[in-house]
Amino acid sequence: MRLSKEEILELYASHAPYGGNVIGLDMASWRYFGRKPHELSWAESATLAVLPNAPGLIYPGKRESQLREKRDALLLKLKQENIIDDMDYELAVSESIPTRDFRVPQLAPHLLNRANKQYGTQKIRTTIDYQMQETVNRIVQNHHHILKQNDINNLAMLVLDIENQSVSAYVGNAPTSREHQKDVDIITAPRSTGSVLKPFLYATMLDNGELLPHSLVKDIPTVINGYNTQNFDKNYSGAVPASQALSRSLNVPAVRMLRDHGVTRFYDKLQDLGQSHINRGAGTYGLSLIIGGGESSLWDMSHAYLSMATILKDYTQTSSEYNHNVMDGLHYVEDDGNAFAKADLKTTPHIYGAGSIYHTFEAMKNVNRPEGEEIWHFFNPNHNMAWKTGTSYGNRDAWAIGVTPRYVIGVWTGNADGEGRAEMTGIKSAAPVLFDLFNRLPQQEWFAPPYDDMVEIDICKKSGYLATPDCEAEQQWIPAVGERYDSCPYHKIIQLDATQSYQVNADCEPVSNMVAKSYFTLPPVMAWYYRRTHPDYEPLPPYRADCESPVENVMTFIRPNAGTTITLTKNIKGKTNETVFELAHKIPNTTVYWYLDEDYITSTKDFHEIALSAAPGKHIITAVDEDGNDVKMSLRFK
């Protein structure tokens, strides 16, 4: 390979030693003079020119007199060769030799290490926004000081510019100690996701017409193939709008939604979203995938949210088109070959439709903000952010991801060694960091609704399903694919007597005397939990005594599931632990009588929950209400 003189000099200047651990002309210029090479004086340039001859023996701060002699000798030679004149020479030799190193800025050391691994000695310019980086550095430093009081020692923060598809700020770790692995770049490290995948499932189901933005989803005790899931607060709502299930980050609805959608299909969607660390096959993760069973990095997670924001923004700024190369644009180096991937615009969605993303962000705007931010809407209701927190099992990882029309902000807090802390949750430790930056950002107009990917349609106000004639309806904009979703299954017309106190039928009441009334009625288990938080929930009236009620299921066991095998255990006193049985009844204040096989056990009213144990073997639990309705469950004790 033949090189020109200029190429040889450039290679030499890039690799020449300049004392200590300083390699290359650019680094030496910054280290010893705090300026770029082309900004140096004749004296400064001559100083650097003589250093590579003996960098281990002579450099600024060591044997300065010898260094001056070598510099001045070179300057004299330049004068003799008429490269500089007498005045330049006299001024140059009068300059002092640098006696100290300039501190090289350490604004983004983890990004510097990442770039060094990727680009080596190649000269690059990053996309880092200097002011943003300094602001984020201060925020991280301040919050690290607070978090370390609770033995939370590591923190990472990433800011992505949606418009430019670039990295604006990159803090790979807090300014902690080597003992706490300060050199580890947390941004690229895989960590348990907690709940931060839930918005992707919500958007996916909206996009497939399997959900409407506010359709009710079940929030009841759930055991699926032996997998028992609970909400973070261990409470249940019975039924909750899907948008609220997301904004409240409820685990039970999310697990049930994933079961209905399919783990494999969702796993494939996560691959489209660049989740490179979720790579062991759908069957390995199962339903736990949606509540922290998988791992992702802050880089991958922030990139996925960036893609959603980019799709939505591009759709409204083009002729309602989608860029099918949306995942290829993120970069942290200017003029990177992959920086702005050529747009492949099509009218068909690639990852998500714009309408599904818009409604997902709308739900995420309503997440409860951290302490001190609760009444934000009274003071600045137009300063909006779609955001989500996540907390991994054992409180080992705390996430907060925020999306504004300009930026995606990703925050992770925790311990690099995986040690959990009780106070380490997304809302308590990561969200305050997120909002510290968000509150400094200028207010921007929210994402424009993508009307070309939505339809306005009648929706049942109570159930969130497509309205039927029996519903009280209101018009809502929903993703266009939602037109094929189900009609409301919970409203039905009930025939009442003239007093509207009892149900009747044609066998006991003339049709002319009947009053038809629409009721919102949920299945027993859903209704039992729903009415705890909805005192206005109106159960169906009972049938009048002279009317024969049709056979219907007014009672349902909540736990345990029928066919369950219960293992008998003993407490520290040697007594056999009891198992809790619970059922839901449609009619409040009804008395229920409980039997184990043929033996009466007890009765309950309103809240139907008992605890009992039994001898090893197969048994039947029977519950009978005061109207003679009964329900049975077969199970085995061992």
C-alpha positions as CSV (number, residue, x, y, z in Angstrom):
1,M,0.0,0.0,0.0
2,R,1.5,3.4,-1.1
3,L,0.8,6.5,1.0
4,S,1.3,10.2,0.1
5,K,3.5,12.4,2.3
6,E,0.4,14.1,3.6
7,E,-1.1,10.7,4.6
8,I,2.1,9.6,6.3
9,L,2.3,12.8,8.3
10,E,-1.4,12.5,9.3
11,L,-0.8,8.9,10.5
12,Y,2.2,10.0,12.4
13,A,0.5,13.0,14.0
14,S,-2.4,10.7,15.1
15,H,-0.2,8.1,16.8
16,A,2.8,10.0,18.0
17,P,3.5,9.8,21.8
18,Y,3.5,13.2,23.7
19,G,4.3,12.1,27.2
20,G,2.4,10.3,29.9
21,N,-0.7,8.7,28.3
22,V,-1.1,11.4,25.7
23,I,-1.2,10.0,22.2
24,G,-1.8,12.0,19.0
25,L,-1.4,15.7,18.1
26,D,-5.1,16.6,18.8
27,M,-5.0,15.1,22.3
28,A,-1.6,16.8,23.0
29,S,-2.9,20.2,21.9
30,W,-5.9,20.0,24.2
31,R,-3.9,18.5,27.1
32,Y,-1.1,21.0,27.2
33,F,-2.7,24.2,25.7
34,G,-6.4,23.7,25.9
35,R,-6.9,24.5,22.2
36,K,-7.2,22.9,18.8
37,P,-4.0,22.3,16.8
38,H,-4.8,25.0,14.2
39,E,-5.2,27.6,17.0
40,L,-1.7,27.1,18.4
41,S,1.0,29.8,18.3
42,W,4.4,29.1,16.6
43,A,5.9,28.5,20.1
44,E,3.2,26.0,21.1
45,S,3.4,24.2,17.7
46,A,7.2,23.9,18.1
47,T,6.8,22.6,21.6
48,L,4.6,19.8,20.4
49,A,6.8,19.1,17.4
50,V,9.8,18.3,19.6
51,L,8.0,16.2,22.2
52,P,7.8,12.9,20.4
53,N,11.6,12.7,20.2
54,A,11.8,11.8,23.9
55,P,8.3,11.8,25.4
56,G,9.3,9.7,28.4
57,L,12.0,12.1,29.5
58,I,10.9,15.5,28.5
59,Y,7.3,16.9,28.6
60,P,5.5,19.9,30.1
61,G,6.1,19.8,33.9
62,K,9.2,17.7,33.6
63,R,12.7,19.0,32.7
64,E,11.3,22.2,31.4
65,S,14.7,23.8,30.6
66,Q,15.6,21.0,28.3
67,L,12.2,21.2,26.6
68,R,12.7,25.0,26.1
69,E,16.1,24.4,24.6
70,K,14.7,21.9,22.1
71,R,11.8,24.2,21.3
72,D,13.9,27.3,20.8
73,A,16.4,25.3,18.6
74,L,13.5,24.3,16.3
75,L,12.2,27.9,16.2
76,L,15.7,29.1,15.2
77,K,15.8,26.6,12.4
78,L,12.4,27.8,11.2
79,K,13.8,31.4,11.2
80,Q,16.9,30.4,9.3
81,E,14.7,28.6,6.7
82,N,12.7,31.9,6.4
83,I,9.5,30.1,7.5
84,I,9.1,32.7,10.3
85,D,10.5,36.2,10.4
86,D,12.5,37.9,13.1
87,M,9.5,39.3,15.0
88,D,7.7,35.9,15.0
89,Y,10.9,34.3,16.3
90,E,11.4,36.8,19.1
91,L,7.8,36.6,20.2
92,A,7.9,32.8,20.1
93,V,11.1,32.3,22.2
94,S,9.7,34.7,24.7
95,E,6.7,32.5,25.4
96,S,6.8,30.3,28.5
97,I,6.8,26.5,28.5
98,P,3.5,25.0,29.8
99,T,4.0,23.8,33.4
100,R,0.6,22.0,33.9
101,D,-1.9,19.9,32.0
102,F,-5.2,21.3,31.0
103,R,-8.0,19.1,32.3
104,V,-9.6,17.4,29.4
105,P,-13.4,17.8,29.6
106,Q,-15.1,14.7,30.9
107,L,-18.6,15.5,29.8
108,A,-19.5,12.0,28.5
109,P,-16.8,9.6,29.4
110,H,-18.9,6.5,28.8
111,L,-19.9,7.6,25.4
112,L,-16.2,8.4,24.7
113,N,-15.3,4.8,25.6
114,R,-18.1,3.5,23.4
115,A,-17.0,5.6,20.5
116,N,-13.4,4.5,21.0
117,K,-14.4,0.8,20.8
118,Q,-16.5,1.5,17.7
119,Y,-14.4,4.0,15.8
120,G,-10.9,3.5,17.2
121,T,-8.5,6.4,16.3
122,Q,-10.9,7.7,13.7
123,K,-11.6,11.4,14.2
124,I,-15.3,11.9,14.9
125,R,-17.7,14.6,16.1
126,T,-20.6,13.5,18.3
127,T,-24.2,14.7,18.3
128,I,-24.1,15.6,22.0
129,D,-25.7,19.0,22.8
130,Y,-23.2,20.7,25.1
131,Q,-25.8,22.5,27.2
132,M,-28.1,19.5,27.4
133,Q,-25.2,17.3,28.5
134,E,-24.0,19.7,31.2
135,T,-27.6,20.0,32.5
136,V,-28.0,16.2,32.6
137,N,-24.7,15.8,34.3
138,R,-25.7,18.2,37.0
139,I,-29.1,16.4,37.4
140,V,-27.4,13.0,37.7
141,Q,-24.9,14.3,40.2
142,N,-27.6,15.9,42.4
143,H,-29.8,12.9,42.4
144,H,-27.0,10.5,42.9
145,H,-26.1,12.4,46.1
146,I,-29.7,11.7,47.3
147,L,-30.0,8.1,46.1
148,K,-26.7,7.0,47.6
149,Q,-28.2,7.8,51.1
150,N,-30.4,4.8,50.5
151,D,-27.5,2.6,49.1
152,I,-28.6,3.2,45.5
153,N,-25.3,3.8,43.9
154,N,-25.8,3.8,40.1
155,L,-27.8,6.0,37.8
156,A,-27.8,6.3,34.0
157,M,-29.6,8.9,31.8
158,L,-30.1,9.1,28.0
159,V,-31.7,11.9,26.0
160,L,-32.6,11.4,22.4
161,D,-33.6,14.1,19.9
162,I,-36.6,13.0,17.9
163,E,-36.3,15.5,15.1
164,N,-32.6,14.6,14.4
165,Q,-32.7,11.0,15.5
166,S,-29.6,11.7,17.5
167,V,-28.2,11.5,21.1
168,S,-28.4,14.8,22.9
169,A,-27.0,13.6,26.2
170,Y,-25.4,10.4,27.4
171,V,-24.6,9.7,31.1
172,G,-23.6,6.1,31.3
173,N,-23.2,6.1,35.1
174,A,-23.3,8.2,38.2
175,P,-20.1,9.8,39.6
176,T,-19.8,7.0,42.1
177,S,-16.7,5.0,43.1
178,R,-14.8,2.1,41.5
179,E,-16.2,-0.1,44.3
180,H,-19.6,0.6,42.8
181,Q,-18.5,0.1,39.2
182,K,-18.5,3.7,38.1
183,D,-16.8,2.8,34.8
184,V,-19.6,0.4,33.7
185,D,-21.8,1.9,31.0
186,I,-25.3,1.1,32.3
187,I,-26.9,2.5,29.2
188,T,-25.8,-0.6,27.2
189,A,-26.2,-3.1,30.0
190,P,-29.2,-5.5,30.0
191,R,-31.5,-5.1,33.0
192,S,-34.9,-6.5,34.0
193,T,-37.6,-4.4,32.3
194,G,-40.1,-4.3,35.1
195,S,-43.3,-2.7,33.6
196,V,-41.8,-0.6,30.8
197,L,-42.9,-3.1,28.1
198,K,-46.6,-2.6,28.9
199,P,-47.2,0.4,26.5
200,F,-45.9,-1.8,23.6
201,L,-48.5,-4.4,24.4
202,Y,-51.3,-1.8,24.7
203,A,-50.3,-0.3,21.3
204,T,-50.0,-3.7,19.7
205,M,-53.5,-4.8,20.8
206,L,-54.9,-1.5,19.6
207,D,-53.1,-1.9,16.3
208,N,-54.6,-5.4,15.9
209,G,-58.2,-4.4,16.7
210,E,-58.1,-6.5,19.9
211,L,-58.7,-3.6,22.2
212,L,-60.2,-0.1,22.2
213,P,-58.5,2.7,24.1
214,H,-60.9,2.6,27.1
215,S,-62.5,-0.8,26.8
216,L,-62.9,-2.6,30.1
217,V,-60.4,-5.3,30.9
218,K,-60.6,-7.8,33.8
219,D,-58.7,-7.0,37.0
220,I,-59.5,-10.0,39.2
221,P,-57.5,-12.7,41.0
222,T,-55.8,-14.7,38.2
223,V,-53.9,-18.0,38.1
224,I,-52.9,-19.1,34.6
225,N,-51.2,-22.5,34.2
226,G,-50.0,-22.2,37.8
227,Y,-48.7,-18.7,37.2
228,N,-50.2,-16.4,39.9
229,T,-49.9,-12.7,39.3
230,Q,-50.8,-9.8,41.6
231,N,-50.9,-6.0,41.2
232,F,-48.2,-4.0,43.0
233,D,-50.7,-2.9,45.7
234,K,-52.2,-6.4,45.9
235,N,-55.7,-5.0,45.2
236,Y,-58.1,-5.6,42.4
237,S,-60.6,-3.3,40.6
238,G,-62.8,-6.0,39.0
239,A,-62.9,-4.2,35.7
240,V,-60.8,-1.2,34.6
241,P,-60.5,0.7,31.3
242,A,-57.5,-0.5,29.4
243,S,-56.0,3.0,29.3
244,Q,-56.2,3.2,33.1
245,A,-54.7,-0.3,33.4
246,L,-51.7,1.1,31.5
247,S,-51.5,4.4,33.4
248,R,-51.8,2.6,36.7
249,S,-49.4,-0.1,35.6
250,L,-51.7,-2.9,36.7
251,N,-50.1,-6.3,36.4
252,V,-53.2,-8.5,36.3
253,P,-54.8,-6.9,33.3
254,A,-51.4,-6.8,31.5
255,V,-50.9,-10.6,32.0
256,R,-54.4,-11.4,30.9
257,M,-54.0,-9.2,27.9
258,L,-50.7,-10.9,27.0
259,R,-52.4,-14.3,27.3
260,D,-55.2,-13.2,25.0
261,H,-52.8,-11.6,22.4
262,G,-50.2,-14.4,22.5
263,V,-46.7,-14.4,23.9
264,T,-45.1,-15.4,20.6
265,R,-46.8,-12.6,18.7
266,F,-45.7,-10.1,21.3
267,Y,-42.2,-11.5,21.3
268,D,-42.0,-11.0,17.5
269,K,-43.2,-7.4,17.9
270,L,-40.4,-6.7,20.4
271,Q,-37.9,-7.9,17.9
272,D,-39.3,-5.3,15.4
273,L,-38.7,-2.8,18.2
274,G,-35.1,-3.6,18.5
275,Q,-35.1,-5.5,21.8
276,S,-31.9,-7.3,21.2
277,H,-31.6,-8.7,24.7
278,I,-35.0,-10.4,24.6
279,N,-33.6,-13.2,22.5
280,R,-34.2,-16.6,24.1
281,G,-37.5,-17.4,22.4
282,A,-41.1,-16.6,23.5
283,G,-41.5,-19.9,25.4
284,T,-38.6,-19.1,27.7
285,Y,-40.3,-16.0,29.0
286,G,-44.0,-16.9,29.1
287,L,-46.5,-14.5,30.6
288,S,-43.8,-13.0,32.9
289,L,-42.4,-11.2,29.9
290,I,-44.8,-8.3,30.4
291,I,-43.9,-7.7,34.1
292,G,-40.1,-7.9,34.1
293,G,-39.4,-11.5,33.0
294,G,-37.1,-10.2,30.2
295,E,-34.1,-7.8,29.9
296,S,-33.4,-4.7,27.9
297,S,-30.9,-2.0,28.0
298,L,-31.6,1.7,28.5
299,W,-30.4,2.2,24.9
300,D,-32.7,-0.4,23.4
301,M,-35.7,0.7,25.5
302,S,-35.3,4.4,24.7
303,H,-34.7,3.6,21.0
304,A,-38.0,1.7,20.9
305,Y,-39.9,4.7,22.4
306,L,-38.1,6.9,20.0
307,S,-39.4,4.8,17.1
308,M,-43.0,5.3,18.3
309,A,-42.6,9.0,18.6
310,T,-40.9,9.2,15.2
311,I,-43.7,7.2,13.5
312,L,-46.4,9.5,15.0
313,K,-44.5,12.7,14.1
314,D,-43.6,11.6,10.6
315,Y,-47.2,10.5,9.9
316,T,-48.6,14.0,10.7
317,Q,-45.8,15.8,8.9
318,T,-46.0,13.8,5.6
319,S,-49.0,12.8,3.5
320,S,-50.0,10.3,6.2
321,E,-47.1,8.0,5.4
322,Y,-44.9,5.6,7.3
323,N,-41.1,5.4,7.1
324,H,-40.3,1.6,7.1
325,N,-36.7,2.4,8.0
326,V,-37.7,4.1,11.2
327,M,-35.4,1.8,13.4
328,D,-32.3,2.6,11.4
329,G,-31.8,6.3,12.1
330,L,-30.6,6.7,15.7
331,H,-26.9,7.8,15.9
332,Y,-24.5,9.6,18.2
333,V,-21.8,10.6,15.6
334,E,-22.4,13.3,13.1
335,D,-22.0,12.3,9.4
336,D,-22.4,8.7,10.5
337,G,-23.3,6.6,7.4
338,N,-26.3,5.3,9.2
339,A,-27.3,8.7,10.6
340,F,-30.4,9.5,8.5
341,A,-31.4,6.3,6.9
342,K,-33.1,6.9,3.6
343,A,-36.8,7.2,4.2
344,D,-38.8,4.3,2.8
345,L,-42.3,5.9,2.8
346,K,-45.4,3.8,2.4
347,T,-49.0,4.2,3.3
348,T,-49.1,1.0,5.2
349,P,-47.8,0.8,8.8
350,H,-44.5,-0.9,9.6
351,I,-44.4,-1.3,13.4
352,Y,-47.5,0.5,14.6
353,G,-50.2,2.6,13.1
354,A,-50.1,6.3,14.1
355,G,-53.6,6.1,15.7
356,S,-52.5,3.3,18.1
357,I,-49.4,5.2,19.1
358,Y,-51.3,8.4,19.7
359,H,-53.8,6.7,22.1
360,T,-50.9,4.9,23.8
361,F,-49.2,8.3,24.5
362,E,-52.5,9.7,25.7
363,A,-52.8,7.0,28.3
364,M,-49.2,7.5,29.3
365,K,-49.8,11.2,29.9
366,N,-52.1,10.2,32.9
367,V,-49.5,8.2,34.8
368,N,-49.5,9.4,38.4
369,R,-46.5,11.7,38.8
370,P,-44.0,11.5,41.6
371,E,-44.2,13.3,45.0
372,G,-44.2,17.0,44.5
373,E,-45.7,16.8,40.9
374,E,-49.2,15.7,41.8
375,I,-51.0,19.0,41.1
376,W,-49.0,19.8,37.9
377,H,-52.2,20.1,35.8
378,F,-53.4,23.1,37.9
379,F,-50.2,25.1,37.1
380,N,-49.1,24.0,33.7
381,P,-51.7,21.7,32.1
382,N,-50.2,22.1,28.6
383,H,-46.7,20.9,29.5
384,N,-47.2,17.2,28.7
385,M,-45.1,14.1,28.6
386,A,-46.1,10.5,28.0
387,W,-44.1,8.5,30.5
388,K,-43.8,5.1,32.1
389,T,-42.0,3.7,35.1
390,G,-40.9,0.1,35.8
391,T,-39.6,-1.7,38.9
392,S,-38.0,-5.2,38.6
393,Y,-38.6,-8.1,40.9
394,G,-36.8,-7.6,44.2
395,N,-36.5,-3.8,43.6
396,R,-33.2,-4.3,41.7
397,D,-34.0,-2.0,38.8
398,A,-36.0,1.3,38.6
399,W,-36.9,2.8,35.2
400,A,-38.5,5.9,34.0
401,I,-39.0,6.6,30.3
402,G,-40.5,9.9,29.0
403,V,-41.6,11.1,25.6
404,T,-42.2,14.7,24.6
405,P,-42.7,15.9,21.0
406,R,-39.0,16.8,20.9
407,Y,-37.2,14.4,23.2
408,V,-37.2,10.8,24.6
409,I,-35.7,10.7,28.1
410,G,-34.6,7.4,29.6
411,V,-33.6,7.0,33.2
412,W,-32.4,3.9,35.1
413,T,-31.4,3.8,38.8
414,G,-30.2,0.8,40.8
415,N,-27.0,-1.0,41.8
416,A,-24.7,-2.3,39.1
417,D,-24.2,-5.5,41.2
418,G,-27.9,-6.2,41.2
419,E,-28.5,-5.5,44.9
420,G,-32.1,-4.5,45.5
421,R,-33.3,-1.8,47.9
422,A,-36.8,-1.4,49.3
423,E,-37.0,2.3,48.3
424,M,-35.9,1.6,44.8
425,T,-39.0,1.8,42.6
426,G,-39.6,3.6,39.3
427,I,-41.8,6.2,40.9
428,K,-39.6,6.9,43.9
429,S,-36.1,6.8,42.5
430,A,-36.2,7.1,38.7
431,A,-39.2,9.4,38.0
432,P,-37.8,12.4,40.1
433,V,-34.7,12.3,37.8
434,L,-36.9,12.3,34.7
435,F,-39.0,15.2,35.9
436,D,-36.0,17.2,37.0
437,L,-35.0,17.4,33.3
438,F,-38.6,17.6,31.9
439,N,-39.4,20.6,34.0
440,R,-36.4,22.5,32.5
441,L,-37.5,21.8,28.9
442,P,-39.4,24.5,27.0
443,Q,-43.1,23.8,26.6
444,Q,-44.1,22.4,23.3
445,E,-47.3,21.7,21.5
446,W,-48.4,18.1,21.9
447,F,-48.5,15.5,19.1
448,A,-51.2,16.3,16.6
449,P,-54.0,13.7,16.4
450,P,-53.4,11.5,13.3
451,Y,-57.0,11.7,12.1
452,D,-56.3,9.9,8.8
453,D,-55.6,6.7,10.9
454,M,-58.6,7.1,13.2
455,V,-62.4,7.0,13.0
456,E,-65.0,8.8,15.1
457,I,-67.6,6.3,16.3
458,D,-70.2,5.7,19.1
459,I,-68.6,4.2,22.1
460,C,-70.3,2.9,25.3
461,K,-69.5,5.3,28.0
462,K,-69.3,2.7,30.7
463,S,-67.7,-0.3,29.0
464,G,-65.5,1.4,26.4
465,Y,-66.7,-1.1,23.8
466,L,-68.5,-0.2,20.5
467,A,-72.0,1.0,21.6
468,T,-75.2,-1.0,21.3
469,P,-78.7,0.5,21.4
470,D,-78.7,-0.4,25.1
471,C,-75.7,1.7,26.0
472,E,-75.4,5.4,26.8
473,A,-73.0,6.3,24.0
474,E,-70.6,9.1,23.2
475,Q,-68.5,9.7,20.1
476,Q,-64.8,9.0,20.4
477,W,-61.9,9.0,18.0
478,I,-60.3,5.5,18.0
479,P,-57.7,3.7,15.8
480,A,-59.3,2.9,12.5
481,V,-58.9,-0.8,13.0
482,G,-61.0,-0.6,16.1
483,E,-64.2,-0.6,14.0
484,R,-64.0,-4.4,14.0
485,Y,-63.9,-4.7,17.8
486,D,-66.7,-6.2,19.8
487,S,-69.9,-4.4,20.8
488,C,-70.6,-3.9,24.5
489,P,-71.3,-7.2,26.2
490,Y,-72.3,-5.7,29.6
491,H,-75.5,-3.8,28.9
492,K,-78.8,-5.6,28.6
493,I,-82.4,-4.8,28.8
494,I,-84.1,-6.1,32.0
495,Q,-87.9,-6.3,32.4
496,L,-89.1,-4.8,35.7
497,D,-92.5,-4.5,37.5
498,A,-94.2,-1.1,37.8
499,T,-92.3,-0.3,41.0
500,Q,-89.0,-1.1,39.2
501,S,-88.0,-3.0,42.3
502,Y,-88.2,-6.6,40.9
503,Q,-87.5,-8.4,37.8
504,V,-90.5,-10.0,36.1
505,N,-91.4,-12.0,33.0
506,A,-94.4,-12.8,30.9
507,D,-95.3,-15.7,33.1
508,C,-96.1,-13.5,36.1
509,E,-96.7,-10.0,34.7
510,P,-98.7,-8.6,31.8
511,V,-96.3,-7.2,29.2
512,S,-98.2,-3.9,29.2
513,N,-97.2,-3.4,32.9
514,M,-93.5,-4.2,32.4
515,V,-90.9,-1.4,32.5
516,A,-87.8,-2.0,30.3
517,K,-84.6,-0.7,31.7
518,S,-81.0,-1.0,30.5
519,Y,-78.6,-2.3,33.1
520,F,-74.8,-2.4,33.1
521,T,-74.1,-5.8,34.6
522,L,-70.7,-7.5,35.1
523,P,-70.0,-11.2,35.7
524,P,-70.0,-12.1,39.4
525,V,-66.3,-11.9,40.2
526,M,-65.7,-8.8,38.2
527,A,-68.8,-7.2,39.8
528,W,-67.7,-8.2,43.4
529,Y,-64.5,-6.2,43.1
530,Y,-65.9,-3.5,40.8
531,R,-68.5,-2.3,43.3
532,R,-65.9,-1.9,46.0
533,T,-64.6,1.2,44.2
534,H,-67.8,2.0,42.3
535,P,-70.5,2.6,44.9
536,D,-72.8,3.7,42.0
537,Y,-72.7,0.2,40.5
538,E,-76.3,-1.0,40.5
539,P,-76.8,-4.8,40.7
540,L,-79.8,-6.4,39.1
541,P,-83.0,-6.4,41.2
542,P,-84.1,-9.8,42.4
543,Y,-87.0,-11.6,40.8
544,R,-90.4,-11.1,42.4
545,A,-91.5,-13.9,44.5
546,D,-94.3,-15.1,42.2
547,C,-91.9,-15.1,39.2
548,E,-89.7,-18.0,38.4
549,S,-86.1,-16.8,37.9
550,P,-84.3,-18.3,34.9
551,V,-81.3,-20.4,35.9
552,E,-78.2,-18.2,36.0
553,N,-74.9,-18.2,37.6
554,V,-75.2,-15.8,40.5
555,M,-72.1,-17.1,42.4
556,T,-68.6,-17.8,41.2
557,F,-65.5,-19.0,43.1
558,I,-62.7,-16.5,43.0
559,R,-60.0,-18.7,44.6
560,P,-58.7,-21.3,44.5
561,N,-59.3,-22.7,41.1
562,A,-61.4,-25.8,40.7
563,G,-59.2,-28.9,40.4
564,T,-56.4,-27.4,42.3
565,T,-54.2,-29.7,44.4
566,I,-53.5,-28.0,47.8
567,T,-50.4,-29.0,49.7
568,L,-50.9,-29.1,53.4
569,T,-48.2,-27.3,55.4
570,K,-47.6,-26.6,59.1
571,N,-46.7,-23.4,60.9
572,I,-44.0,-23.1,63.5
573,K,-46.4,-24.3,66.2
574,G,-47.0,-27.5,64.2
575,K,-50.6,-26.6,63.3
576,T,-51.8,-27.2,59.8
577,N,-52.1,-24.0,57.8
578,E,-55.5,-23.2,56.4
579,T,-56.4,-22.4,52.8
580,V,-58.5,-19.3,51.9
581,F,-61.6,-19.8,49.9
582,E,-63.4,-16.8,48.3
583,L,-66.4,-16.4,46.1
584,A,-68.4,-13.5,44.5
585,H,-72.1,-13.1,44.6
586,K,-74.1,-10.9,42.2
587,I,-76.5,-9.8,44.9
588,P,-75.1,-7.7,47.8
589,N,-75.9,-8.6,51.4
590,T,-76.8,-12.2,50.5
591,T,-76.0,-14.9,53.1
592,V,-74.0,-17.8,51.8
593,Y,-73.7,-21.2,53.6
594,W,-70.5,-23.2,53.2
595,Y,-70.1,-27.0,53.3
596,L,-67.0,-29.3,53.2
597,D,-68.3,-32.5,51.6
598,E,-71.6,-33.0,53.6
599,D,-70.5,-31.1,56.7
600,Y,-71.7,-27.5,57.3
601,I,-68.8,-25.2,58.0
602,T,-70.0,-21.6,58.4
603,S,-71.9,-18.8,56.7
604,T,-70.8,-15.4,55.3
605,K,-72.7,-12.2,54.3
606,D,-71.6,-9.6,51.8
607,F,-67.9,-10.5,51.9
608,H,-67.7,-14.2,51.2
609,E,-64.3,-15.5,52.4
610,I,-63.4,-18.4,54.7
611,A,-60.3,-20.3,55.7
612,L,-60.3,-24.1,56.2
613,S,-58.2,-27.2,56.1
614,A,-59.1,-30.8,55.4
615,A,-57.6,-34.3,55.6
616,P,-55.5,-35.5,52.7
617,G,-57.6,-36.7,49.8
618,K,-60.3,-35.4,47.4
619,H,-63.0,-33.1,48.7
620,I,-65.9,-31.0,47.5
621,I,-66.6,-27.5,48.7
622,T,-70.2,-26.4,48.3
623,A,-71.6,-22.9,48.7
624,V,-75.4,-22.3,48.9
625,D,-77.1,-18.9,49.1
626,E,-80.4,-18.1,50.9
627,D,-82.3,-18.5,47.6
628,G,-81.1,-22.0,47.1
629,N,-78.5,-21.2,44.4
630,D,-75.4,-23.3,44.8
631,V,-71.9,-23.7,43.4
632,K,-69.5,-26.6,43.9
633,M,-65.7,-27.0,43.6
634,S,-63.8,-30.2,43.6
635,L,-60.1,-30.2,44.7
636,R,-57.5,-32.3,46.4
637,F,-55.5,-31.9,49.6
638,K,-52.2,-33.6,50.0
